[in-house]
Amino acid sequence: MTTQILIIEPSDPLSLNEVIAAAKRHWSAYAKDKKQRTEGVALLSRVQKLKPVKSPPVVRIWFFQRAKRIEKDNLLVNSKHILDGLVLAGVLTDDRWDNYTDLEFRFRIDKKRPRIEVELIVQPLKEARI
């Protein structure tokens, strides 16, 4: 098993409520923010020297929040620009179903170091028995 970890810090995750509010203000407000966040994830992937994955990984996203201010389900919207950024950086070939096996979310409180950690866990292929 091989694991690569992308660390996004300091994290400034969006909540779904913020995405909805931005979309109501102006049709392009969320698109601009998503583009910046996606490109930011791609840049961090390159700076942290993540390598392209050879087979579909498990993608596990850890949200380390300063407080319980944003509900867990509202944080999940961030997975969109994280996956798109990994594709833009060439770490994932695409973000369709067949390009990762599972998408998991974990939540913790870390008052001193809020961040998002993205684990890409590649399981070894099992050899076929004849």
N, CA, C and O atoms as CSV, one atom per row, in Angstrom:
chain,resi,resn,atom,element,x,y,z
A,1,MET,N,N,0.849,-1.167,0.000
A,1,MET,CA,C,0.000,0.000,0.000
A,1,MET,C,C,0.901,1.239,0.000
A,1,MET,O,O,1.861,1.324,0.765
A,2,THR,N,N,0.577,2.177,-0.857
A,2,THR,CA,C,1.295,3.447,-0.871
A,2,THR,C,C,0.314,4.575,-0.567
A,2,THR,O,O,-0.850,4.542,-0.967
A,3,THR,N,N,0.816,5.562,0.147
A,3,THR,CA,C,-0.021,6.697,0.526
A,3,THR,C,C,0.707,7.993,0.218
A,3,THR,O,O,1.889,8.144,0.528
A,4,GLN,N,N,-0.002,8.916,-0.387
A,4,GLN,CA,C,0.490,10.278,-0.564
A,4,GLN,C,C,-0.462,11.187,0.195
A,4,GLN,O,O,-1.668,10.944,0.246
A,5,ILE,N,N,0.101,12.249,0.791
A,5,ILE,CA,C,-0.727,13.176,1.555
A,5,ILE,C,C,-0.510,14.592,1.052
A,5,ILE,O,O,0.622,15.065,0.947
A,6,LEU,N,N,-1.603,15.254,0.745
A,6,LEU,CA,C,-1.603,16.660,0.385
A,6,LEU,C,C,-2.098,17.439,1.594
A,6,LEU,O,O,-3.156,17.132,2.143
A,7,ILE,N,N,-1.338,18.447,2.011
A,7,ILE,CA,C,-1.741,19.261,3.151
A,7,ILE,C,C,-2.108,20.657,2.652
A,7,ILE,O,O,-1.311,21.335,2.004
A,8,ILE,N,N,-3.322,21.060,2.967
A,8,ILE,CA,C,-3.821,22.378,2.585
A,8,ILE,C,C,-3.929,23.190,3.867
A,8,ILE,O,O,-4.829,22.980,4.680
A,9,GLU,N,N,-2.991,24.126,4.031
A,9,GLU,CA,C,-3.026,24.968,5.227
A,9,GLU,C,C,-2.420,26.320,4.956
A,9,GLU,O,O,-1.544,26.434,4.099
A,10,PRO,N,N,-2.843,27.326,5.639
A,10,PRO,CA,C,-3.987,27.250,6.546
A,10,PRO,C,C,-5.255,27.042,5.725
A,10,PRO,O,O,-5.394,27.594,4.633
A,11,SER,N,N,-6.150,26.267,6.241
A,11,SER,CA,C,-7.351,25.962,5.466
A,11,SER,C,C,-8.396,27.052,5.653
A,11,SER,O,O,-8.532,27.632,6.730
A,12,ASP,N,N,-9.110,27.308,4.603
A,12,ASP,CA,C,-10.217,28.256,4.610
A,12,ASP,C,C,-11.370,27.594,3.866
A,12,ASP,O,O,-11.778,28.055,2.800
A,13,PRO,N,N,-11.892,26.508,4.436
A,13,PRO,CA,C,-12.908,25.762,3.697
A,13,PRO,C,C,-14.207,26.531,3.552
A,13,PRO,O,O,-14.611,27.289,4.434
A,14,LEU,N,N,-14.837,26.316,2.433
A,14,LEU,CA,C,-16.165,26.869,2.184
A,14,LEU,C,C,-17.201,26.018,2.897
A,14,LEU,O,O,-16.975,24.837,3.161
A,15,SER,N,N,-18.321,26.618,3.200
A,15,SER,CA,C,-19.466,25.825,3.629
A,15,SER,C,C,-20.460,25.845,2.471
A,15,SER,O,O,-20.449,26.760,1.647
A,16,LEU,N,N,-21.291,24.857,2.417
A,16,LEU,CA,C,-22.314,24.812,1.372
A,16,LEU,C,C,-23.201,26.054,1.447
A,16,LEU,O,O,-23.647,26.564,0.419
A,17,ASN,N,N,-23.451,26.533,2.645
A,17,ASN,CA,C,-24.261,27.750,2.800
A,17,ASN,C,C,-23.601,28.940,2.106
A,17,ASN,O,O,-24.295,29.756,1.500
A,18,GLU,N,N,-22.276,29.052,2.183
A,18,GLU,CA,C,-21.561,30.142,1.511
A,18,GLU,C,C,-21.640,30.005,-0.008
A,18,GLU,O,O,-21.780,31.001,-0.717
A,19,VAL,N,N,-21.553,28.786,-0.498
A,19,VAL,CA,C,-21.650,28.542,-1.942
A,19,VAL,C,C,-23.026,28.965,-2.449
A,19,VAL,O,O,-23.136,29.628,-3.480
A,20,ILE,N,N,-24.057,28.585,-1.732
A,20,ILE,CA,C,-25.422,28.936,-2.129
A,20,ILE,C,C,-25.623,30.456,-2.086
A,20,ILE,O,O,-26.222,31.031,-2.995
A,21,ALA,N,N,-25.121,31.100,-1.030
A,21,ALA,CA,C,-25.256,32.556,-0.906
A,21,ALA,C,C,-24.529,33.270,-2.045
A,21,ALA,O,O,-25.047,34.240,-2.599
A,22,ALA,N,N,-23.320,32.791,-2.402
A,22,ALA,CA,C,-22.559,33.404,-3.499
A,22,ALA,C,C,-23.306,33.247,-4.819
A,22,ALA,O,O,-23.362,34.178,-5.623
A,23,ALA,N,N,-23.872,32.076,-5.036
A,23,ALA,CA,C,-24.604,31.829,-6.281
A,23,ALA,C,C,-25.838,32.722,-6.385
A,23,ALA,O,O,-26.233,33.115,-7.483
A,24,LYS,N,N,-26.430,33.035,-5.271
A,24,LYS,CA,C,-27.611,33.910,-5.280
A,24,LYS,C,C,-27.231,35.366,-5.530
A,24,LYS,O,O,-28.006,36.120,-6.119
A,25,ARG,N,N,-26.032,35.766,-5.081
A,25,ARG,CA,C,-25.589,37.157,-5.282
A,25,ARG,C,C,-25.313,37.450,-6.751
A,25,ARG,O,O,-25.761,38.462,-7.290
A,26,HIS,N,N,-24.570,36.552,-7.392
A,26,HIS,CA,C,-24.212,36.763,-8.804
A,26,HIS,C,C,-23.911,35.413,-9.421
A,26,HIS,O,O,-23.338,34.541,-8.768
A,27,TRP,N,N,-24.292,35.235,-10.676
A,27,TRP,CA,C,-24.154,33.933,-11.329
A,27,TRP,C,C,-22.710,33.447,-11.391
A,27,TRP,O,O,-22.483,32.238,-11.421
A,28,SER,N,N,-21.727,34.344,-11.411
A,28,SER,CA,C,-20.338,33.899,-11.564
A,28,SER,C,C,-19.535,33.924,-10.264
A,28,SER,O,O,-18.349,33.597,-10.275
A,29,ALA,N,N,-20.149,34.301,-9.155
A,29,ALA,CA,C,-19.408,34.455,-7.899
A,29,ALA,C,C,-18.769,33.143,-7.457
A,29,ALA,O,O,-17.585,33.118,-7.119
A,30,TYR,N,N,-19.530,32.058,-7.454
A,30,TYR,CA,C,-18.961,30.778,-7.031
A,30,TYR,C,C,-17.957,30.261,-8.051
A,30,TYR,O,O,-16.933,29.694,-7.670
A,31,ALA,N,N,-18.225,30.443,-9.326
A,31,ALA,CA,C,-17.314,29.944,-10.373
A,31,ALA,C,C,-15.915,30.543,-10.209
A,31,ALA,O,O,-14.917,29.835,-10.346
A,32,LYS,N,N,-15.841,31.818,-9.922
A,32,LYS,CA,C,-14.544,32.484,-9.734
A,32,LYS,C,C,-13.817,31.911,-8.518
A,32,LYS,O,O,-12.625,31.615,-8.585
A,33,ASP,N,N,-14.535,31.759,-7.416
A,33,ASP,CA,C,-13.935,31.231,-6.193
A,33,ASP,C,C,-13.496,29.779,-6.379
A,33,ASP,O,O,-12.420,29.391,-5.924
A,34,LYS,N,N,-14.325,28.980,-7.043
A,34,LYS,CA,C,-13.993,27.573,-7.277
A,34,LYS,C,C,-12.740,27.460,-8.128
A,34,LYS,O,O,-11.883,26.617,-7.866
A,35,LYS,N,N,-12.627,28.316,-9.159
A,35,LYS,CA,C,-11.445,28.298,-10.020
A,35,LYS,C,C,-10.186,28.594,-9.205
A,35,LYS,O,O,-9.176,27.906,-9.353
A,36,GLN,N,N,-10.242,29.608,-8.351
A,36,GLN,CA,C,-9.082,29.960,-7.521
A,36,GLN,C,C,-8.715,28.817,-6.580
A,36,GLN,O,O,-7.537,28.492,-6.426
A,37,ARG,N,N,-9.705,28.215,-5.959
A,37,ARG,CA,C,-9.451,27.119,-5.016
A,37,ARG,C,C,-8.918,25.886,-5.736
A,37,ARG,O,O,-8.017,25.216,-5.232
A,38,THR,N,N,-9.467,25.584,-6.908
A,38,THR,CA,C,-8.997,24.440,-7.694
A,38,THR,C,C,-7.546,24.645,-8.110
A,38,THR,O,O,-6.725,23.737,-7.981
A,39,GLU,N,N,-7.232,25.827,-8.605
A,39,GLU,CA,C,-5.845,26.113,-9.007
A,39,GLU,C,C,-4.907,26.110,-7.802
A,39,GLU,O,O,-3.744,25.725,-7.925
A,40,GLY,N,N,-5.398,26.534,-6.643
A,40,GLY,CA,C,-4.598,26.497,-5.423
A,40,GLY,C,C,-4.251,25.076,-5.012
A,40,GLY,O,O,-3.119,24.803,-4.613
A,41,VAL,N,N,-5.220,24.167,-5.108
A,41,VAL,CA,C,-4.970,22.755,-4.789
A,41,VAL,C,C,-3.972,22.171,-5.783
A,41,VAL,O,O,-3.075,21.424,-5.392
A,42,ALA,N,N,-4.121,22.505,-7.064
A,42,ALA,CA,C,-3.183,22.011,-8.077
A,42,ALA,C,C,-1.768,22.505,-7.788
A,42,ALA,O,O,-0.813,21.732,-7.871
A,43,LEU,N,N,-1.626,23.788,-7.448
A,43,LEU,CA,C,-0.317,24.345,-7.129
A,43,LEU,C,C,0.295,23.659,-5.913
A,43,LEU,O,O,1.471,23.294,-5.939
A,44,LEU,N,N,-0.481,23.480,-4.854
A,44,LEU,CA,C,0.021,22.783,-3.668
A,44,LEU,C,C,0.428,21.342,-3.989
A,44,LEU,O,O,1.410,20.835,-3.446
A,45,SER,N,N,-0.328,20.690,-4.869
A,45,SER,CA,C,0.008,19.313,-5.269
A,45,SER,C,C,1.372,19.270,-5.947
A,45,SER,O,O,2.154,18.345,-5.730
A,46,ARG,N,N,1.647,20.273,-6.763
A,46,ARG,CA,C,2.948,20.334,-7.453
A,46,ARG,C,C,4.066,20.686,-6.476
A,46,ARG,O,O,5.129,20.067,-6.500
A,47,VAL,N,N,3.829,21.678,-5.616
A,47,VAL,CA,C,4.835,22.109,-4.638
A,47,VAL,C,C,5.170,20.966,-3.680
A,47,VAL,O,O,6.332,20.780,-3.316
A,48,GLN,N,N,4.157,20.200,-3.271
A,48,GLN,CA,C,4.376,19.092,-2.346
A,48,GLN,C,C,4.788,17.804,-3.074
A,48,GLN,O,O,4.912,16.742,-2.464
A,49,LYS,N,N,4.996,17.926,-4.388
A,49,LYS,CA,C,5.536,16.850,-5.223
A,49,LYS,C,C,4.717,15.549,-5.188
A,49,LYS,O,O,5.266,14.451,-5.097
A,50,LEU,N,N,3.396,15.708,-5.263
A,50,LEU,CA,C,2.558,14.518,-5.379
A,50,LEU,C,C,2.764,13.914,-6.761
A,50,LEU,O,O,2.866,14.634,-7.754
A,51,LYS,N,N,2.822,12.613,-6.815
A,51,LYS,CA,C,3.037,11.902,-8.068
A,51,LYS,C,C,1.711,11.371,-8.608
A,51,LYS,O,O,0.795,11.088,-7.835
A,52,PRO,N,N,1.603,11.237,-9.918
A,52,PRO,CA,C,0.376,10.653,-10.479
A,52,PRO,C,C,0.159,9.249,-9.920
A,52,PRO,O,O,1.103,8.470,-9.792
A,53,VAL,N,N,-1.074,8.939,-9.593
A,53,VAL,CA,C,-1.375,7.605,-9.078
A,53,VAL,C,C,-1.550,6.639,-10.244
A,53,VAL,O,O,-2.129,6.984,-11.274
A,54,LYS,N,N,-1.044,5.437,-10.065
A,54,LYS,CA,C,-1.071,4.436,-11.138
A,54,LYS,C,C,-2.395,3.682,-11.199
A,54,LYS,O,O,-2.854,3.315,-12.280
A,55,SER,N,N,-3.006,3.452,-10.044
A,55,SER,CA,C,-4.299,2.773,-10.027
A,55,SER,C,C,-5.235,3.562,-9.113
A,55,SER,O,O,-4.774,4.360,-8.298
A,56,PRO,N,N,-6.529,3.347,-9.239
A,56,PRO,CA,C,-7.497,4.158,-8.488
A,56,PRO,C,C,-7.265,4.089,-6.975
A,56,PRO,O,O,-7.259,3.002,-6.396
A,57,PRO,N,N,-7.075,5.246,-6.337
A,57,PRO,CA,C,-6.853,5.260,-4.892
A,57,PRO,C,C,-8.148,5.423,-4.099
A,57,PRO,O,O,-9.198,5.760,-4.646
A,58,VAL,N,N,-8.043,5.176,-2.813
A,58,VAL,CA,C,-9.048,5.644,-1.875
A,58,VAL,C,C,-8.661,7.088,-1.580
A,58,VAL,O,O,-7.504,7.362,-1.260
A,59,VAL,N,N,-9.604,8.007,-1.683
A,59,VAL,CA,C,-9.346,9.407,-1.368
A,59,VAL,C,C,-10.003,9.681,-0.016
A,59,VAL,O,O,-11.223,9.599,0.128
A,60,ARG,N,N,-9.171,10.007,0.966
A,60,ARG,CA,C,-9.665,10.295,2.317
A,60,ARG,C,C,-9.342,11.750,2.635
A,60,ARG,O,O,-8.179,12.154,2.635
A,61,ILE,N,N,-10.379,12.526,2.905
A,61,ILE,CA,C,-10.204,13.949,3.189
A,61,ILE,C,C,-10.461,14.186,4.676
A,61,ILE,O,O,-11.540,13.909,5.198
A,62,TRP,N,N,-9.424,14.712,5.339
A,62,TRP,CA,C,-9.494,15.045,6.757
A,62,TRP,C,C,-9.698,16.557,6.890
A,62,TRP,O,O,-8.918,17.343,6.352
A,63,PHE,N,N,-10.740,16.954,7.604
A,63,PHE,CA,C,-10.975,18.357,7.908
A,63,PHE,C,C,-10.590,18.585,9.362
A,63,PHE,O,O,-11.269,18.109,10.272
A,64,PHE,N,N,-9.509,19.308,9.578
A,64,PHE,CA,C,-9.095,19.695,10.921
A,64,PHE,C,C,-9.556,21.135,11.115
A,64,PHE,O,O,-8.942,22.067,10.593
A,65,GLN,N,N,-10.626,21.309,11.858
A,65,GLN,CA,C,-11.233,22.619,12.037
A,65,GLN,C,C,-10.837,23.224,13.379
A,65,GLN,O,O,-10.578,22.506,14.345
A,66,ARG,N,N,-10.794,24.538,13.425
A,66,ARG,CA,C,-10.468,25.254,14.669
A,66,ARG,C,C,-11.600,25.073,15.696
A,66,ARG,O,O,-11.352,24.996,16.900
A,67,ALA,N,N,-12.831,25.007,15.204
A,67,ALA,CA,C,-13.999,24.868,16.080
A,67,ALA,C,C,-15.098,24.156,15.298
A,67,ALA,O,O,-14.948,23.867,14.111
A,68,LYS,N,N,-16.175,23.886,15.967
A,68,LYS,CA,C,-17.312,23.205,15.332
A,68,LYS,C,C,-18.280,24.204,14.717
A,68,LYS,O,O,-19.494,24.004,14.751
A,69,ARG,N,N,-17.743,25.274,14.159
A,69,ARG,CA,C,-18.567,26.358,13.606
A,69,ARG,C,C,-19.323,25.914,12.346
A,69,ARG,O,O,-20.499,26.239,12.178
A,70,ILE,N,N,-18.647,25.175,11.468
A,70,ILE,CA,C,-19.276,24.714,10.224
A,70,ILE,C,C,-19.683,23.252,10.408
A,70,ILE,O,O,-18.884,22.421,10.840
A,71,GLU,N,N,-20.919,22.960,10.079
A,71,GLU,CA,C,-21.401,21.583,10.200
A,71,GLU,C,C,-20.644,20.676,9.237
A,71,GLU,O,O,-20.226,21.101,8.160
A,72,LYS,N,N,-20.479,19.433,9.639
A,72,LYS,CA,C,-19.691,18.477,8.843
A,72,LYS,C,C,-20.213,18.352,7.413
A,72,LYS,O,O,-19.427,18.371,6.465
A,73,ASP,N,N,-21.521,18.226,7.248
A,73,ASP,CA,C,-22.069,18.047,5.903
A,73,ASP,C,C,-21.860,19.277,5.028
A,73,ASP,O,O,-21.788,19.158,3.805
A,74,ASN,N,N,-21.761,20.457,5.639
A,74,ASN,CA,C,-21.510,21.677,4.868
A,74,ASN,C,C,-20.071,21.758,4.363
A,74,ASN,O,O,-19.796,22.480,3.406
A,75,LEU,N,N,-19.159,21.033,4.988
A,75,LEU,CA,C,-17.761,21.040,4.547
A,75,LEU,C,C,-17.530,20.178,3.298
A,75,LEU,O,O,-16.540,20.367,2.591
A,76,LEU,N,N,-18.419,19.256,3.032
A,76,LEU,CA,C,-18.207,18.303,1.939
A,76,LEU,C,C,-18.113,18.964,0.571
A,76,LEU,O,O,-17.537,18.387,-0.351
A,77,VAL,N,N,-18.669,20.164,0.424
A,77,VAL,CA,C,-18.608,20.879,-0.850
A,77,VAL,C,C,-17.156,21.119,-1.270
A,77,VAL,O,O,-16.879,21.267,-2.461
A,78,ASN,N,N,-16.232,21.159,-0.317
A,78,ASN,CA,C,-14.816,21.379,-0.619
A,78,ASN,C,C,-14.187,20.232,-1.402
A,78,ASN,O,O,-13.158,20.414,-2.053
A,79,SER,N,N,-14.794,19.063,-1.344
A,79,SER,CA,C,-14.233,17.927,-2.077
A,79,SER,C,C,-14.223,18.171,-3.587
A,79,SER,O,O,-13.387,17.612,-4.297
A,80,LYS,N,N,-15.135,18.991,-4.077
A,80,LYS,CA,C,-15.199,19.278,-5.518
A,80,LYS,C,C,-13.927,19.950,-6.003
A,80,LYS,O,O,-13.306,19.472,-6.953
A,81,HIS,N,N,-13.522,21.052,-5.372
A,81,HIS,CA,C,-12.317,21.718,-5.870
A,81,HIS,C,C,-11.046,20.952,-5.488
A,81,HIS,O,O,-10.020,21.110,-6.150
A,82,ILE,N,N,-11.092,20.131,-4.441
A,82,ILE,CA,C,-9.929,19.299,-4.104
A,82,ILE,C,C,-9.704,18.264,-5.209
A,82,ILE,O,O,-8.592,18.132,-5.719
A,83,LEU,N,N,-10.757,17.533,-5.579
A,83,LEU,CA,C,-10.608,16.530,-6.640
A,83,LEU,C,C,-10.268,17.174,-7.979
A,83,LEU,O,O,-9.420,16.669,-8.715
A,84,ASP,N,N,-10.925,18.284,-8.297
A,84,ASP,CA,C,-10.619,18.973,-9.554
A,84,ASP,C,C,-9.177,19.474,-9.576
A,84,ASP,O,O,-8.529,19.444,-10.622
A,85,GLY,N,N,-8.669,19.933,-8.433
A,85,GLY,CA,C,-7.282,20.379,-8.351
A,85,GLY,C,C,-6.293,19.234,-8.530
A,85,GLY,O,O,-5.245,19.408,-9.153
A,86,LEU,N,N,-6.623,18.064,-7.988
A,86,LEU,CA,C,-5.766,16.888,-8.177
A,86,LEU,C,C,-5.743,16.465,-9.642
A,86,LEU,O,O,-4.714,16.014,-10.144
A,87,VAL,N,N,-6.867,16.609,-10.322
A,87,VAL,CA,C,-6.919,16.312,-11.763
A,87,VAL,C,C,-6.101,17.348,-12.532
A,87,VAL,O,O,-5.316,16.988,-13.409
A,88,LEU,N,N,-6.277,18.620,-12.213
A,88,LEU,CA,C,-5.545,19.685,-12.885
A,88,LEU,C,C,-4.031,19.509,-12.736
A,88,LEU,O,O,-3.276,19.816,-13.658
A,89,ALA,N,N,-3.591,19.017,-11.579
A,89,ALA,CA,C,-2.164,18.797,-11.323
A,89,ALA,C,C,-1.653,17.507,-11.956
A,89,ALA,O,O,-0.445,17.274,-11.989
A,90,GLY,N,N,-2.560,16.663,-12.461
A,90,GLY,CA,C,-2.140,15.405,-13.074
A,90,GLY,C,C,-1.942,14.274,-12.079
A,90,GLY,O,O,-1.403,13.226,-12.435
A,91,VAL,N,N,-2.368,14.470,-10.836
A,91,VAL,CA,C,-2.246,13.418,-9.824
A,91,VAL,C,C,-3.309,12.346,-10.077
A,91,VAL,O,O,-3.014,11.152,-10.029
A,92,LEU,N,N,-4.530,12.769,-10.341
A,92,LEU,CA,C,-5.603,11.870,-10.766
A,92,LEU,C,C,-5.841,12.097,-12.258
A,92,LEU,O,O,-5.714,13.222,-12.743
A,93,THR,N,N,-6.183,11.045,-12.979
A,93,THR,CA,C,-6.437,11.220,-14.412
A,93,THR,C,C,-7.773,11.900,-14.662
A,93,THR,O,O,-7.938,12.616,-15.649
A,94,ASP,N,N,-8.724,11.674,-13.768
A,94,ASP,CA,C,-10.050,12.275,-13.883
A,94,ASP,C,C,-10.724,12.101,-12.530
A,94,ASP,O,O,-10.210,11.388,-11.668
A,95,ASP,N,N,-11.861,12.741,-12.339
A,95,ASP,CA,C,-12.563,12.557,-11.073
A,95,ASP,C,C,-13.870,11.784,-11.253
A,95,ASP,O,O,-14.794,11.903,-10.448
A,96,ARG,N,N,-13.927,11.000,-12.312
A,96,ARG,CA,C,-15.089,10.130,-12.520
A,96,ARG,C,C,-15.007,8.930,-11.577
A,96,ARG,O,O,-13.977,8.704,-10.941
A,97,TRP,N,N,-16.076,8.178,-11.491
A,97,TRP,CA,C,-16.200,7.053,-10.568
A,97,TRP,C,C,-15.029,6.079,-10.643
A,97,TRP,O,O,-14.528,5.642,-9.607
A,98,ASP,N,N,-14.590,5.735,-11.836
A,98,ASP,CA,C,-13.570,4.692,-11.991
A,98,ASP,C,C,-12.159,5.149,-11.656
A,98,ASP,O,O,-11.239,4.331,-11.669
A,99,ASN,N,N,-11.958,6.420,-11.357
A,99,ASN,CA,C,-10.612,6.934,-11.117
A,99,ASN,C,C,-10.245,7.014,-9.639
A,99,ASN,O,O,-9.119,7.390,-9.310
A,100,TYR,N,N,-11.162,6.672,-8.746
A,100,TYR,CA,C,-10.857,6.454,-7.332
A,100,TYR,C,C,-11.870,5.450,-6.807
A,100,TYR,O,O,-13.013,5.406,-7.261
A,101,THR,N,N,-11.434,4.642,-5.839
A,101,THR,CA,C,-12.306,3.557,-5.381
A,101,THR,C,C,-13.319,4.018,-4.341
A,101,THR,O,O,-14.473,3.588,-4.358
A,102,ASP,N,N,-12.892,4.885,-3.445
A,102,ASP,CA,C,-13.780,5.404,-2.409
A,102,ASP,C,C,-13.428,6.850,-2.101
A,102,ASP,O,O,-12.306,7.298,-2.333
A,103,LEU,N,N,-14.390,7.555,-1.585
A,103,LEU,CA,C,-14.197,8.929,-1.135
A,103,LEU,C,C,-14.676,8.965,0.311
A,103,LEU,O,O,-15.866,8.821,0.590
A,104,GLU,N,N,-13.716,9.163,1.236
A,104,GLU,CA,C,-14.024,9.118,2.659
A,104,GLU,C,C,-13.758,10.477,3.296
A,104,GLU,O,O,-12.901,11.232,2.837
A,105,PHE,N,N,-14.493,10.775,4.345
A,105,PHE,CA,C,-14.343,12.045,5.049
A,105,PHE,C,C,-14.139,11.782,6.533
A,105,PHE,O,O,-14.786,10.920,7.127
A,106,ARG,N,N,-13.219,12.551,7.116
A,106,ARG,CA,C,-12.941,12.482,8.550
A,106,ARG,C,C,-12.925,13.918,9.080
A,106,ARG,O,O,-12.571,14.853,8.361
A,107,PHE,N,N,-13.310,14.074,10.331
A,107,PHE,CA,C,-13.428,15.412,10.926
A,107,PHE,C,C,-12.785,15.415,12.304
A,107,PHE,O,O,-13.037,14.532,13.124
A,108,ARG,N,N,-11.955,16.419,12.547
A,108,ARG,CA,C,-11.302,16.574,13.845
A,108,ARG,C,C,-11.223,18.066,14.183
A,108,ARG,O,O,-11.334,18.927,13.309
A,109,ILE,N,N,-11.032,18.343,15.461
A,109,ILE,CA,C,-10.801,19.707,15.924
A,109,ILE,C,C,-9.309,19.850,16.222
A,109,ILE,O,O,-8.722,19.023,16.920
A,110,ASP,N,N,-8.708,20.907,15.686
A,110,ASP,CA,C,-7.318,21.246,15.981
A,110,ASP,C,C,-7.262,22.772,16.062
A,110,ASP,O,O,-7.120,23.449,15.043
A,111,LYS,N,N,-7.372,23.297,17.256
A,111,LYS,CA,C,-7.447,24.747,17.457
A,111,LYS,C,C,-6.171,25.460,17.035
A,111,LYS,O,O,-6.209,26.624,16.638
A,112,LYS,N,N,-5.060,24.775,17.118
A,112,LYS,CA,C,-3.778,25.415,16.831
A,112,LYS,C,C,-3.368,25.319,15.367
A,112,LYS,O,O,-2.609,26.157,14.880
A,113,ARG,N,N,-3.864,24.302,14.660
A,113,ARG,CA,C,-3.412,24.110,13.277
A,113,ARG,C,C,-4.556,23.613,12.386
A,113,ARG,O,O,-4.575,22.447,11.993
A,114,PRO,N,N,-5.503,24.495,12.069
A,114,PRO,CA,C,-6.587,24.074,11.168
A,114,PRO,C,C,-6.028,23.826,9.768
A,114,PRO,O,O,-5.179,24.573,9.282
A,115,ARG,N,N,-6.517,22.771,9.135
A,115,ARG,CA,C,-5.998,22.391,7.823
A,115,ARG,C,C,-6.916,21.339,7.213
A,115,ARG,O,O,-7.845,20.840,7.848
A,116,ILE,N,N,-6.618,21.025,5.964
A,116,ILE,CA,C,-7.254,19.902,5.293
A,116,ILE,C,C,-6.125,18.991,4.838
A,116,ILE,O,O,-5.156,19.453,4.236
A,117,GLU,N,N,-6.245,17.714,5.118
A,117,GLU,CA,C,-5.272,16.739,4.631
A,117,GLU,C,C,-6.001,15.778,3.704
A,117,GLU,O,O,-7.067,15.256,4.032
A,118,VAL,N,N,-5.407,15.561,2.548
A,118,VAL,CA,C,-5.998,14.671,1.558
A,118,VAL,C,C,-5.065,13.480,1.402
A,118,VAL,O,O,-3.927,13.626,0.955
A,119,GLU,N,N,-5.551,12.306,1.774
A,119,GLU,CA,C,-4.772,11.079,1.637
A,119,GLU,C,C,-5.184,10.366,0.351
A,119,GLU,O,O,-6.373,10.197,0.079
A,120,LEU,N,N,-4.207,9.958,-0.424
A,120,LEU,CA,C,-4.446,9.126,-1.600
A,120,LEU,C,C,-3.820,7.775,-1.293
A,120,LEU,O,O,-2.597,7.635,-1.278
A,121,ILE,N,N,-4.656,6.794,-1.051
A,121,ILE,CA,C,-4.203,5.478,-0.609
A,121,ILE,C,C,-4.402,4.494,-1.749
A,121,ILE,O,O,-5.529,4.228,-2.168
A,122,VAL,N,N,-3.286,3.952,-2.249
A,122,VAL,CA,C,-3.353,2.998,-3.352
A,122,VAL,C,C,-3.094,1.606,-2.802
A,122,VAL,O,O,-2.030,1.324,-2.252
A,123,GLN,N,N,-4.073,0.753,-2.958
A,123,GLN,CA,C,-3.948,-0.637,-2.536
A,123,GLN,C,C,-3.230,-1.418,-3.621
A,123,GLN,O,O,-3.455,-1.163,-4.804
A,124,PRO,N,N,-2.367,-2.367,-3.252
A,124,PRO,CA,C,-1.740,-3.188,-4.294
A,124,PRO,C,C,-2.790,-4.044,-4.987
A,124,PRO,O,O,-3.755,-4.501,-4.374
A,125,LEU,N,N,-2.577,-4.245,-6.265
A,125,LEU,CA,C,-3.498,-5.089,-7.028
A,125,LEU,C,C,-3.314,-6.528,-6.595
A,125,LEU,O,O,-2.188,-7.003,-6.446
A,126,LYS,N,N,-4.417,-7.217,-6.394
A,126,LYS,CA,C,-4.340,-8.629,-6.021
A,126,LYS,C,C,-4.083,-9.448,-7.271
A,126,LYS,O,O,-4.700,-9.233,-8.314
A,127,GLU,N,N,-3.170,-10.382,-7.148
A,127,GLU,CA,C,-2.862,-11.241,-8.292
A,127,GLU,C,C,-3.991,-12.225,-8.518
A,127,GLU,O,O,-4.548,-12.787,-7.575
A,128,ALA,N,N,-4.315,-12.422,-9.766
A,128,ALA,CA,C,-5.371,-13.367,-10.120
A,128,ALA,C,C,-4.860,-14.790,-9.932
A,128,ALA,O,O,-3.735,-15.114,-10.312
A,129,ARG,N,N,-5.698,-15.630,-9.344
A,129,ARG,CA,C,-5.335,-17.033,-9.158
A,129,ARG,C,C,-5.930,-17.839,-10.299
A,129,ARG,O,O,-7.079,-17.645,-10.697
A,130,ILE,N,N,-5.126,-18.734,-10.806
A,130,ILE,CA,C,-5.602,-19.561,-11.923
A,130,ILE,C,C,-5.878,-20.959,-11.464
A,130,ILE,O,O,-6.286,-21.802,-12.263
